[in-house]
Amino acid sequence: MSSTVRFDPVRRLKGSLTPPADKSISHRSALLGAMASEPVRVRNYLDAADTNSTLAAMAQLGALVDRHADHLVIRGTGLREAAPALGTIDVGNAGTLMRLLPGWLAAQEGRSYTLDGDASIRGRPVDRIAIPLRLMGARLEARDERFPPFAVHGTRLHGIDYTLPVASAQVKSCVLLAALMADGETIVREPEPSRDHTERMLLAAGIQVQRTDGAVRVVNQDELVLDEEIIVPADLSSAAFAIAAGILVPKSRLVLRGVNTNWTRTGFLKIAQRMGAIIVGDLEEHGAPLTAGEPTGDLDVTAGPLHGTTVESWEVPLAIDELPLVALLGCFAEGETIVRGAAELKVKESDRIQTVVDGLNGLGGQLEATDDGFVVTGTGGLRGGTIHSHGDHRLAMLGAVAGLASREGVEVVGMDAADVSYPGFAADMAGLLPS
């Protein structure tokens, strides 16, 4: 049964906070650890529903996962030795797992696997990973050709030169993982940059990953040997909700510690700064060279007046998970805020265009959905009311932040959805209230 939590308006927020571990990097640490031929220690792995689904899937495929108080040790099977799965692999609500894992499974010659998940996952398309994997020689069978549950039949793969129709770190990563076991070289071309965590982790493992002119190149590998230890930084996408609260609640001053400042993750910060937000930190510059490992830093956030902006399609992949927060900032800004080229939001945990527009309109906002985004007419704030999470963790946290900054408070129906990525979110926000 879903929980309902009320978030009342507050006078200010003050203090410091270390956000949860990065969800994207946690997923990749577990998956690459299972593919590796030597054990790897992972520190600060995110303990949340999505990432625990990934650990369970890796164990089902033959990896040994030892949990310790402050770290995990993952003993993998090797690139081509994933165990036959006993039954369906349940990805839960983890879209990243659903789209990355088939890249490994597609190269397990002579073995077949079925992937399924919750009701939300069953509505999320997998055709964009199926197309390039089939070009590499894999066999995938999906419900209605597009949706889970779907089967992956392992075969011998060959390298391809593939251009993504839409920039997507998940699809790119799926192909790059398959490329490690495919004959020859694989090239993935992106129309716009997307998150590069997979490339950085492969580079740290000694694999020659080349990124030039929007193309990423990887060649066949005999084995994968990761660094002995991986330390997962704090998640900027989770930090973004506290950052938005610090921007919107008057007289606030927050410090977010140890946050991943990889330039492929800081799109929201750049947009918020353009709207007038005061965010100070050592951010990696856009287009920085590919390096092994992730940059981290502290972010100092102060409340201030905002004005509208336009988010263009090239910015979307670098801020895709935070675009609902751009809509929220737009409600409090002067003028109009427009997001274009974000049709990808329709195939997240919910249709995040429609649910965000409906949810914020129900709180007194003035938003209009478009085919590929939304238009927000700033009114200087939100009245408050009730918002439904629709099982979407980011919509639940969006409602919480809206409540803290609203005039009358917000009830979030389904607040427990936040546990997918940020267990303890409500408690962390309460800890920022002045005593």
BADRENRO-60406 format. One record per residue (C-alpha): x, y, z; residue in three letters. Coordinates in steps of 0.5 Angstrom, whole numbers, padded with zeros to 4 digits, always signed. Layout:
XYZALA;...
// end
This chain:
+0000+0000+0000MET;+0003+0007-0002SER;+0004+0012+0003SER;+0002+0019+0004THR;+0007+0024+0007VAL;+0005+0032+0008ARG;+0011+0037+0007PHE;+0009+0044+0010ASP;+0012+0050+0007PRO;+0018+0052+0011VAL;+0022+0059+0013ARG;+0029+0057+0010ARG;+0033+0051+0010LEU;+0040+0051+0012LYS;+0046+0046+0013GLY;+0050+0041+0010SER;+0048+0034+0007LEU;+0052+0028+0003THR;+0047+0025-0002PRO;+0046+0018-0003PRO;+0051+0014-0008ALA;+0050+0015-0015ASP;+0045+0010-0018LYS;+0048+0010-0025SER;+0055+0008-0023ILE;+0052+0003-0017SER;+0049-0001-0023HIS;+0055-0001-0027ARG;+0060-0003-0022SER;+0055-0009-0020ALA;+0055-0011-0027LEU;+0062-0010-0029LEU;+0064-0013-0023GLY;+0060-0019-0025ALA;+0063-0019-0032MET;+0070-0019-0029ALA;+0075-0024-0028SER;+0078-0022-0022GLU;+0074-0020-0015PRO;+0073-0012-0014VAL;+0071-0008-0008ARG;+0066-0003-0008VAL;+0065+0002-0003ARG;+0059+0007-0002ASN;+0054+0002-0007TYR;+0047+0005-0007LEU;+0043+0001-0002ASP;+0036+0002-0006ALA;+0031-0002-0009ALA;+0033-0001-0016ASP;+0041-0002-0015THR;+0039-0008-0010ASN;+0035-0011-0016SER;+0042-0011-0020THR;+0046-0015-0015LEU;+0040-0020-0014ALA;+0041-0021-0022ALA;+0048-0021-0022MET;+0048-0027-0017ALA;+0043-0030-0021GLN;+0048-0030-0027LEU;+0053-0033-0022GLY;+0057-0028-0019ALA;+0058-0028-0012LEU;+0056-0022-0008VAL;+0059-0021-0001ASP;+0056-0015+0003ARG;+0060-0012+0009HIS;+0058-0006+0013ALA;+0062-0001+0009ASP;+0063-0005+0002HIS;+0061-0010-0003LEU;+0066-0015-0006VAL;+0064-0018-0012ILE;+0067-0024-0015ARG;+0065-0024-0023GLY;+0064-0030-0028THR;+0068-0027-0033GLY;+0066-0024-0040LEU;+0063-0030-0043ARG;+0061-0035-0037GLU;+0055-0032-0034ALA;+0051-0038-0031ALA;+0045-0040-0034PRO;+0039-0037-0030ALA;+0034-0041-0026LEU;+0028-0037-0028GLY;+0026-0030-0030THR;+0031-0025-0029ILE;+0027-0020-0025ASP;+0029-0013-0026VAL;+0024-0010-0021GLY;+0023-0002-0023ASN;+0031-0001-0026ALA;+0031+0001-0033GLY;+0038+0002-0033THR;+0039-0006-0031LEU;+0034-0007-0036MET;+0037-0004-0042ARG;+0045-0005-0040LEU;+0044-0012-0038LEU;+0042-0015-0045PRO;+0049-0013-0048GLY;+0052-0018-0043TRP;+0047-0023-0044LEU;+0047-0023-0052ALA;+0054-0025-0052ALA;+0053-0032-0048GLN;+0053-0037-0053GLU;+0048-0042-0053GLY;+0045-0039-0047ARG;+0038-0036-0047SER;+0035-0031-0041TYR;+0028-0028-0040THR;+0028-0021-0037LEU;+0022-0018-0034ASP;+0020-0013-0028GLY;+0014-0009-0025ASP;+0008-0006-0028ALA;+0012+0001-0030SER;+0018-0003-0033ILE;+0013-0007-0037ARG;+0011+0000-0041GLY;+0018+0002-0042ARG;+0021+0000-0049PRO;+0027-0004-0051VAL;+0027-0004-0058ASP;+0032+0001-0058ARG;+0037-0004-0055ILE;+0034-0009-0059ALA;+0036-0006-0066ILE;+0043-0005-0065PRO;+0044-0012-0061LEU;+0041-0015-0067ARG;+0045-0012-0072LEU;+0051-0015-0068MET;+0048-0022-0069GLY;+0044-0023-0063ALA;+0037-0025-0062ARG;+0032-0022-0058LEU;+0024-0023-0057GLU;+0020-0018-0054ALA;+0013-0017-0053ARG;+0009-0014-0058ASP;+0016-0013-0061GLU;+0018-0007-0056ARG;+0016-0009-0049PHE;+0018-0013-0043PRO;+0018-0019-0042PRO;+0023-0021-0047PHE;+0028-0026-0048ALA;+0035-0025-0050VAL;+0039-0031-0054HIS;+0046-0031-0053GLY;+0050-0032-0060THR;+0057-0030-0063ARG;+0057-0023-0064LEU;+0061-0018-0069HIS;+0062-0011-0068GLY;+0058-0005-0072ILE;+0058+0002-0073ASP;+0052+0005-0070TYR;+0049+0011-0070THR;+0044+0012-0064LEU;+0037+0016-0067PRO;+0037+0019-0060VAL;+0042+0020-0055ALA;+0042+0015-0049SER;+0047+0013-0044ALA;+0043+0007-0043GLN;+0043+0005-0050VAL;+0050+0007-0052LYS;+0052+0003-0045SER;+0049-0003-0048CYS;+0052-0003-0054VAL;+0059-0002-0051LEU;+0058-0008-0046LEU;+0057-0012-0052ALA;+0062-0010-0056ALA;+0067-0012-0051LEU;+0065-0019-0053MET;+0064-0018-0061ALA;+0069-0020-0066ASP;+0073-0013-0069GLY;+0071-0006-0067GLU;+0065-0003-0065THR;+0063+0005-0066ILE;+0057+0008-0063VAL;+0056+0015-0065ARG;+0051+0020-0061GLU;+0047+0026-0064PRO;+0049+0029-0057GLU;+0053+0028-0051PRO;+0050+0023-0046SER;+0053+0021-0039ARG;+0060+0017-0040ASP;+0060+0013-0034HIS;+0061+0007-0038THR;+0067+0009-0042GLU;+0070+0012-0036ARG;+0070+0005-0032MET;+0072+0001-0038LEU;+0078+0006-0039LEU;+0080+0005-0031ALA;+0080-0002-0033ALA;+0085-0001-0038GLY;+0081-0002-0044ILE;+0082+0003-0050GLN;+0076+0007-0051VAL;+0077+0012-0056GLN;+0072+0018-0056ARG;+0072+0023-0062THR;+0067+0027-0065ASP;+0061+0024-0062GLY;+0064+0017-0063ALA;+0066+0012-0058VAL;+0070+0006-0060ARG;+0071+0000-0057VAL;+0075-0007-0059VAL;+0074-0014-0057ASN;+0077-0016-0050GLN;+0079-0023-0048ASP;+0078-0021-0041GLU;+0075-0015-0036LEU;+0080-0014-0030VAL;+0077-0008-0026LEU;+0081-0003-0021ASP;+0081-0007-0014GLU;+0077-0002-0011GLU;+0071+0002-0014ILE;+0069+0008-0010ILE;+0062+0011-0012VAL;+0061+0018-0011PRO;+0055+0022-0009ALA;+0049+0022-0014ASP;+0048+0029-0017LEU;+0041+0027-0019SER;+0039+0026-0012SER;+0043+0032-0010ALA;+0039+0036-0015ALA;+0032+0035-0011PHE;+0036+0039-0005ALA;+0039+0044-0009ILE;+0032+0046-0012ALA;+0030+0046-0005ALA;+0035+0051-0003GLY;+0034+0055-0009ILE;+0027+0056-0008LEU;+0026+0056+0000VAL;+0027+0064+0002PRO;+0034+0065+0006LYS;+0036+0058+0005SER;+0044+0056+0005ARG;+0046+0049+0003LEU;+0052+0045+0002VAL;+0052+0038-0002LEU;+0058+0034+0000ARG;+0062+0029-0005GLY;+0058+0030-0011VAL;+0059+0027-0018ASN;+0061+0033-0022THR;+0062+0030-0029ASN;+0060+0035-0034TRP;+0055+0030-0037THR;+0051+0030-0031ARG;+0051+0037-0029THR;+0046+0040-0034GLY;+0041+0041-0029PHE;+0046+0046-0025LEU;+0048+0050-0032LYS;+0040+0051-0033ILE;+0039+0053-0026ALA;+0045+0058-0026GLN;+0042+0061-0032ARG;+0036+0062-0029MET;+0039+0066-0024GLY;+0040+0060-0018ALA;+0047+0061-0014ILE;+0051+0055-0014ILE;+0058+0055-0013VAL;+0063+0049-0014GLY;+0068+0046-0018ASP;+0065+0044-0024LEU;+0068+0040-0029GLU;+0068+0044-0036GLU;+0063+0042-0042HIS;+0067+0037-0047GLY;+0072+0035-0042ALA;+0077+0030-0044PRO;+0075+0023-0042LEU;+0078+0020-0036THR;+0078+0014-0032ALA;+0074+0016-0026GLY;+0069+0021-0024GLU;+0071+0028-0021PRO;+0067+0030-0015THR;+0066+0036-0011GLY;+0062+0040-0006ASP;+0056+0045-0008LEU;+0054+0051-0004ASP;+0047+0053-0006VAL;+0043+0060-0004THR;+0036+0062-0005ALA;+0035+0067-0010GLY;+0030+0070-0015PRO;+0029+0066-0022LEU;+0028+0068-0029HIS;+0025+0063-0035GLY;+0030+0060-0040THR;+0029+0056-0046THR;+0032+0049-0045VAL;+0034+0046-0052GLU;+0034+0039-0055SER;+0042+0039-0054TRP;+0042+0040-0047GLU;+0037+0035-0045VAL;+0041+0028-0045PRO;+0045+0032-0040LEU;+0039+0034-0035ALA;+0034+0028-0037ILE;+0033+0026-0030ASP;+0033+0033-0027GLU;+0028+0036-0032LEU;+0022+0036-0028PRO;+0026+0040-0023LEU;+0027+0045-0029VAL;+0019+0045-0029ALA;+0019+0047-0022LEU;+0024+0052-0022LEU;+0020+0055-0028GLY;+0013+0056-0023CYS;+0017+0060-0019PHE;+0021+0064-0024ALA;+0019+0071-0028GLU;+0017+0070-0035GLY;+0016+0063-0039GLU;+0021+0057-0039THR;+0021+0052-0045ILE;+0024+0045-0045VAL;+0024+0042-0052ARG;+0027+0036-0055GLY;+0025+0032-0049ALA;+0020+0026-0052ALA;+0025+0021-0048GLU;+0021+0023-0042LEU;+0015+0020-0044LYS;+0018+0013-0043VAL;+0021+0014-0036LYS;+0018+0011-0030GLU;+0012+0015-0032SER;+0010+0019-0038ASP;+0014+0025-0034ARG;+0012+0030-0039ILE;+0004+0029-0037GLN;+0005+0027-0030THR;+0009+0033-0028VAL;+0005+0038-0032VAL;-0001+0035-0029ASP;+0002+0035-0022GLY;+0004+0042-0022LEU;-0002+0044-0025ASN;-0006+0041-0019GLY;-0001+0045-0014LEU;-0003+0052-0018GLY;+0002+0052-0023GLY;+0001+0054-0030GLN;+0004+0049-0035LEU;+0002+0046-0042GLU;+0005+0040-0045ALA;+0008+0039-0052THR;+0010+0033-0056ASP;+0017+0034-0054ASP;+0017+0038-0047GLY;+0013+0043-0044PHE;+0012+0050-0043VAL;+0011+0054-0036VAL;+0009+0060-0035THR;+0012+0063-0028GLY;+0007+0065-0023THR;+0012+0067-0017GLY;+0010+0060-0013GLY;+0005+0055-0012LEU;-0001+0054-0008ARG;+0000+0047-0006GLY;-0005+0041-0005GLY;-0004+0034-0007THR;+0000+0031-0012ILE;+0001+0023-0014HIS;+0008+0020-0015SER;+0005+0015-0020HIS;+0010+0010-0017GLY;+0015+0015-0020ASP;+0021+0016-0015HIS;+0023+0023-0018ARG;+0016+0025-0018LEU;+0015+0024-0011ALA;+0021+0028-0009MET;+0019+0033-0014LEU;+0012+0034-0010GLY;+0016+0034-0003ALA;+0021+0040-0006VAL;+0014+0043-0008ALA;+0011+0043-0001GLY;+0017+0046+0002LEU;+0017+0052-0002ALA;+0009+0052-0003SER;+0005+0057+0001ARG;+0000+0052+0003GLU;+0004+0045+0003GLY;+0003+0039-0001VAL;+0001+0032+0000GLU;+0005+0027-0004VAL;+0001+0020-0005VAL;+0006+0015-0006GLY;+0012+0018-0003MET;+0015+0011-0002ASP;+0017+0011-0009ALA;+0023+0015-0007ALA;+0026+0009-0004ASP;+0028+0007-0011VAL;+0033+0012-0011SER;+0033+0016-0005TYR;+0031+0012+0002PRO;+0031+0017+0007GLY;+0030+0023+0003PHE;+0024+0026+0007ALA;+0029+0025+0013ALA;+0034+0028+0010ASP;+0030+0034+0008MET;+0027+0035+0015ALA;+0035+0035+0018GLY;+0036+0041+0014LEU;+0030+0045+0018LEU;+0033+0050+0022PRO;+0032+0048+0030SER;
// end
